[in-house]
Amino acid sequence: MQPMAKLAELKLKRVQQLNTADSPFLIRKHKEMLNWMMRTFGLDTYGLTWAQFGKGVGLGALATWLLLR
């Protein structure tokens, strides 16, 4: 009997996740969304912080532009 050949080897990057246990509903949903962003874009907490900062600046600039025009 011959051993089976490996078809592929997956090298997955471990991404840190935020703990959602024992959190209220709204906070748990927010952490789940952040965990999804971290997995999807391969970010760590530092990269996620910068992404959220950029999003805040962009949305703030858009809101300011909409209010002042």
N, C-alpha and C positions, 0 to 999 in steps of 0.2 A: 504494500500500500504506500503510495507516494503522498508526501505532505502537500497541502494546498498552498498555492502561491498567494502572496499578499496582493490584493488588488490596489489598495491605496492605504496610505498612512496619513491620518489627520493630525496636524500639529495645531492644537487650539491654544490660543493665548488666554491665560487666566486673567479675568477682569474682576477687580474688587467690586463687591456689591454692598449696598447699604442695607442694614438690618431693618426689616419691616415688622418683626415680632413685637407684640405689646404696644403698638402704635394706634392712635385713634384713626378712624376711617379716612379722613381727609389727608392726614399726614402719610398714612400708609399708601394711598393712591399716588401722592406726590413722589414718594420714594420709589414706587414701582415704575413711574414714568422716568425718573432719573436713572434707575437701574437699566431700563430699556435703552436709554440714550447711551449709557456706558457700554453696553454689550454691542449695540449697533455700530457705533463709531469707534469702538476700541479705546475709549478714554479712561484715564484713571481719575481720581477725585480732583486732582489739580487741573487737568485738562477740562473736566466738566465745569469747574468753577469759572475758568476763563470763557468757556462757551456760554454759560449763563450770564456772565458779565456782558459779553458782546450782545447777547439777545436783549438784555435790559437796556443797553445804550441804544440799540437800534429801534426798539419799540418806544423808548422815551423820545427819541428824535422824531419818529413818525407821529406820535401823539402831539408833540409840540408843533410840528409843521401843520398838522390838521387843525389844531386850535388857533393858530396865528394866521392862517391864510384867509 
